[in-house]
Amino acid sequence: MNASLRLSLLSYPYHASKHTGRGHDRYVAELVDNTARERPDVALTVVDTGFAKNTLHGLLKLPRQALDLLRAKADVYHAISPMGGAPAAVLGRRPLVVTIHDLIPFNVSGYESGLKHRLSRQAVRVCLRFADAIIVPYQVTKDEIVSRLGADPSKVHVVNYGVDHQSYFPRPNVERAPRTILYVGAVSRSKGVEVLIRAFARVREKLPDAKLLIGGKSTVDQPMLESLAQSLGVSGLSFEGFIAEADLADHYARATVMVFPSHYGFGLSTLEAMACGTPVVGVAALDAPEFFADAGILAEPDNANDLAECLIRVLASTGEQERQSQKSLARAGQFSWARTARENVNVYEHVARQRPPAFETATSG
């Protein structure tokens, strides 16, 4: 089959993988798999310099990234983050599409290095100026980019994230553990784990048999979080460590409720849990309200008492568990990575029609 479009997917500073526990890594991997499946006429190559474990490591990869970008030849270039999009823009890789997942560097401080946020903010501004199209996962993100940063609304396209329904689906043969709360994500203050531990101490006061499982990669915050749990005298809490991809669905299916109290808003683990029919409690931060819509329960950010009440509401009532489970399934059914891939290709084709590839323009005539 002749390719209708040559696409170069720029993964920097992330890495195409479903097994690292990083949402942006999964985003790349799902785009690769689903674009190939849904649109086999698109010839896709990936410029991937590998996993960057921190900001400095990512910066050290920039020379290799630049060299790979200069070698890449495509009809459209799609950078999956502004940090990858800014170098592509500077090097003239056009037409250029950039995914801006969120505006966390403009809205949240105190959890990441100042350097990382400064670089991220500048990268966003470069991409908004030079990219031919911007993809964002939610309308609220588009609205803020337009109103706050002055982006041309016609260049910003809303394409939701997806979920792998072949991996994440209800498991009626897996028995739900009674009054068990599951968190899956980075074990860090930025993801609200400190607030969660304080909330769980209040849950235990009313429901002494409640359990909290904290699953995810350790961060520099984990010793402090473990000390907090000890100082509060909280029992029934365990740090599970990183949960492998092959085991995640069963963990979701066994939990009474999944909780995601992140200061950063939505997380893919939330959607995966919902696809398994698990009730979900989150917080009303950034893009989370748009994602949840009328599914799930939202607590006030940074409010341990409110978060505790939301968790108790689910844990204490089998009727509420069933209602929230049905809402989770209905909401998750509206998302798929296949749809994400198809809608992304629509954006690629649009910019390809509007602007010829830079390398052809440079060599013509």
C-alpha positions in Angstrom: 0.0 0.0 0.0 1.3 3.4 -0.9 1.5 5.8 2.0 -1.0 8.6 1.9 1.0 10.5 4.5 4.5 10.2 6.0 4.4 11.0 9.8 7.3 11.5 12.1 6.4 11.1 15.8 8.8 12.9 18.1 8.7 11.3 21.5 11.3 13.5 23.3 11.7 13.7 26.3 9.5 10.6 26.7 9.8 7.0 25.5 7.2 4.9 23.6 6.3 2.3 26.3 3.3 0.9 28.1 5.4 -0.4 31.0 7.1 2.6 32.6 4.1 3.8 34.6 4.4 7.2 32.9 1.3 8.5 31.2 3.1 10.3 28.4 5.2 7.2 27.6 1.9 5.3 27.2 0.5 8.1 25.0 3.3 7.7 22.5 3.0 3.9 22.5 -0.7 3.9 22.0 -0.4 6.4 19.2 2.1 4.2 17.4 0.0 1.1 17.8 -3.4 2.6 17.0 -2.3 4.8 14.2 -0.8 1.7 12.5 -4.1 -0.2 13.1 -6.6 2.5 12.3 -4.7 4.1 9.4 -2.3 1.6 7.8 -1.9 4.1 4.9 0.0 6.4 7.2 3.8 5.7 7.1 4.9 6.3 10.7 8.4 6.6 12.1 9.3 7.4 15.7 12.2 9.7 16.7 12.8 8.3 20.1 16.0 9.1 22.1 14.9 6.9 25.0 13.8 7.4 28.6 14.8 10.7 30.3 14.8 10.2 34.0 15.0 13.9 35.0 15.4 17.4 33.6 19.2 17.3 33.4 19.1 13.8 31.7 16.7 15.2 29.2 18.8 18.2 28.4 21.8 15.9 27.8 19.8 14.1 25.2 19.1 17.3 23.2 22.1 17.0 20.8 21.1 13.5 19.8 17.5 14.7 19.4 18.6 17.5 17.2 20.6 15.2 15.0 17.8 12.8 14.6 15.4 15.6 13.8 17.6 16.9 11.1 17.7 13.4 9.5 14.0 12.9 9.7 12.0 13.4 6.5 8.2 13.5 6.7 5.0 15.2 5.5 4.1 16.0 9.1 6.0 16.1 12.4 4.1 15.5 15.6 5.9 16.3 18.9 4.1 14.7 21.8 5.2 17.5 24.2 6.3 21.1 24.0 9.8 20.1 25.2 10.1 18.1 22.0 8.2 20.6 19.9 10.3 23.6 20.6 13.6 22.0 19.2 11.6 20.8 16.2 10.3 24.3 15.6 13.7 25.9 15.9 15.1 23.4 13.4 12.4 24.1 10.9 10.6 20.7 11.0 7.3 21.7 9.4 4.4 21.2 9.2 4.6 20.7 12.9 1.9 19.5 15.3 2.5 19.6 19.1 0.5 18.1 21.9 0.3 20.3 24.9 -1.1 18.0 27.6 -1.7 20.6 30.2 -0.6 24.0 31.6 0.7 22.7 34.9 3.9 24.8 34.7 1.8 27.9 34.6 -0.6 26.8 37.3 1.2 24.7 39.9 4.5 25.4 41.7 6.4 24.0 44.6 6.6 20.4 43.5 9.0 20.4 40.5 12.3 22.2 40.0 12.0 25.8 39.0 14.3 25.1 36.0 11.9 22.5 34.7 8.9 24.8 34.9 10.8 27.7 33.3 11.9 25.5 30.4 8.4 24.1 30.0 6.8 27.5 30.0 9.2 28.7 27.3 8.7 25.6 25.3 5.0 26.1 25.3 5.3 29.7 24.1 7.7 28.6 21.3 5.2 25.9 20.1 2.3 28.3 20.2 4.1 30.7 18.0 5.6 28.3 15.5 3.6 25.1 15.4 1.0 24.7 12.6 -1.4 23.0 15.0 -1.7 22.3 18.7 -3.5 19.2 20.1 -4.9 19.4 23.7 -6.8 16.7 25.5 -9.6 18.9 26.9 -11.6 21.9 26.0 -10.7 23.6 29.3 -7.0 23.4 28.2 -7.8 24.9 24.9 -9.8 27.7 26.5 -6.9 28.6 28.8 -4.3 28.5 26.0 -6.4 30.9 24.0 -7.4 33.3 26.8 -4.2 33.3 28.8 -1.5 32.8 26.2 -3.2 34.3 23.2 -3.2 31.2 20.9 -5.2 31.3 17.7 -8.2 29.1 18.5 -8.4 27.8 15.0 -5.0 26.1 15.5 -5.9 24.3 18.7 -7.6 21.0 18.4 -9.2 19.0 21.2 -8.4 15.3 21.0 -9.2 13.3 24.1 -6.9 10.6 25.6 -8.0 7.0 25.3 -8.1 3.8 27.2 -7.2 0.2 26.1 -10.5 -1.6 26.4 -8.7 -4.9 25.5 -6.7 -4.7 28.7 -9.0 -2.7 31.0 -12.6 -4.1 31.3 -14.9 -5.4 34.1 -13.7 -8.7 35.6 -16.8 -10.4 37.2 -14.6 -13.3 38.3 -12.4 -11.0 40.4 -13.9 -10.4 43.8 -13.7 -6.9 45.1 -11.9 -6.5 48.4 -14.1 -5.0 51.0 -13.5 -1.3 51.8 -10.3 -1.1 49.9 -9.0 2.2 48.4 -6.4 2.0 45.6 -4.1 4.8 44.5 -1.9 4.3 41.4 0.6 7.0 40.4 3.8 8.6 41.5 4.2 8.4 45.3 4.7 12.2 45.6 3.2 15.3 47.2 2.4 16.7 43.7 0.0 13.8 43.1 -1.8 14.5 46.4 -0.5 11.5 48.3 0.2 13.6 51.4 -3.5 14.8 51.5 -4.6 11.2 50.8 -2.8 9.9 53.8 -4.3 12.5 56.0 -7.7 11.8 54.6 -7.3 8.1 55.2 -6.6 8.7 58.8 -10.0 10.3 59.0 -11.6 7.4 57.1 -10.2 4.9 59.6 -11.8 6.8 62.4 -15.2 6.0 60.9 -14.4 2.8 59.1 -11.7 1.0 61.1 -11.6 -1.9 58.6 -10.8 0.3 55.6 -7.5 -0.3 53.7 -5.4 1.9 51.5 -3.0 0.5 48.9 -0.6 3.1 47.4 0.9 1.7 44.2 3.5 3.5 42.1 7.1 4.4 41.7 8.9 5.8 44.7 10.0 9.4 44.6 12.1 11.6 46.9 8.9 12.3 48.8 8.2 8.7 49.8 10.2 8.7 53.1 8.4 11.8 54.2 5.0 10.2 53.3 5.9 7.0 55.2 6.9 9.1 58.2 3.6 11.0 58.0 1.6 7.8 58.1 3.6 6.6 61.1 3.2 9.9 62.9 -0.6 9.8 62.4 -0.7 6.3 63.7 -2.4 5.1 60.5 -2.8 1.3 60.1 -4.3 -0.5 57.2 -2.1 1.4 54.8 0.6 -0.2 52.6 3.0 1.1 50.0 2.8 -1.5 47.2 5.6 -0.2 45.0 5.5 -0.1 41.2 2.6 -2.2 39.9 3.4 -3.9 36.6 1.2 -3.3 33.6 0.2 -7.0 33.5 -1.1 -6.7 37.1 -2.9 -3.3 37.0 -6.3 -4.5 35.7 -6.7 -7.0 38.5 -5.7 -4.3 41.1 -8.4 -2.0 39.7 -10.9 -4.8 39.7 -10.3 -5.8 43.3 -10.5 -2.2 44.7 -13.7 -0.9 46.2 -12.7 2.6 45.0 -9.8 4.2 43.1 -8.6 7.5 44.3 -6.6 10.1 42.4 -6.1 13.4 44.4 -3.5 14.9 42.2 -2.8 18.6 42.1 -2.1 18.1 38.4 -5.7 17.0 37.5 -6.5 14.0 35.4 -4.4 10.8 35.3 -4.6 7.9 32.9 -4.9 5.4 35.8 -8.2 7.0 36.6 -9.6 6.2 33.2 -8.2 2.7 33.3 -9.9 2.0 36.6 -13.2 3.4 35.3 -13.0 1.0 32.3 -12.8 -1.8 34.8 -16.0 -0.6 36.4 -14.3 0.7 39.6 -15.8 3.8 41.3 -13.4 6.7 41.3 -12.8 9.6 43.6 -10.7 12.6 42.4 -10.3 16.3 43.2 -11.6 19.3 41.3 -8.2 20.4 40.0 -7.3 21.7 36.5 -8.8 19.4 33.8 -10.3 16.8 36.2 -13.8 18.2 36.3 -14.1 18.1 32.5 -12.8 14.6 32.4 -15.1 13.3 35.2 -18.2 15.1 33.9 -21.0 13.4 35.8 -19.0 10.3 36.6 -17.0 9.8 39.8 -16.9 12.0 42.8 -14.8 15.1 43.1 -13.4 16.5 46.4 -12.0 19.9 47.0 -8.3 20.1 46.3 -6.0 20.0 49.3 -9.0 19.3 51.6 -8.3 16.1 53.5 -11.7 16.2 55.3 -13.6 16.5 52.1 -11.6 13.8 50.5 -12.3 11.5 53.4 -16.0 12.2 53.2 -16.1 11.3 49.5 -14.2 8.1 50.1 -16.5 7.1 53.0 -19.5 7.8 50.9 -18.4 5.0 48.5 -16.9 2.6 51.0 -19.9 2.6 53.4 -22.6 2.0 50.8 -22.9 -1.0 48.3 -25.6 0.9 46.6 -23.3 3.9 46.0 -20.6 1.5 44.8 -22.9 0.1 42.2 -24.1 3.5 41.0 -20.6 4.8 40.7 -19.4 1.6 39.0 -22.1 2.1 36.3 -21.1 5.7 35.8 -17.5 4.7 35.5 -18.2 2.2 32.8 -20.4 4.6 30.9 -17.8 7.4 31.0 -14.9 5.2 30.1 -16.9 3.9 27.1 -16.6 7.3 25.5 -12.8 7.1 25.2 -10.5 4.9 23.1 -7.0 5.1 21.8 -8.3 4.2 18.3 -10.5 7.3 18.3 -7.5 9.4 19.6 -5.4 8.1 16.7 -8.1 8.7 14.1 -8.7 12.3 15.3 -4.9 13.0 15.4 -4.6 11.9 11.8 -7.4 14.3 10.9 -5.2 17.1 12.3 -2.1 15.8 10.4 -4.0 15.7 7.1 -5.4 19.2 7.7 -1.9 20.8 8.3 -0.4 18.8 5.4 -3.0 20.4 3.1 -2.4 23.8 4.5 1.4 23.8 4.4 3.8 21.7 2.2 6.7 19.9 4.0 9.7 22.1 4.7 12.3 19.8 3.2 10.3 19.7 -0.1 10.0 23.5 -0.1 13.7 23.8 0.4 14.6 21.5 -2.4 12.0 22.6 -5.0 12.9 24.9 -7.8 
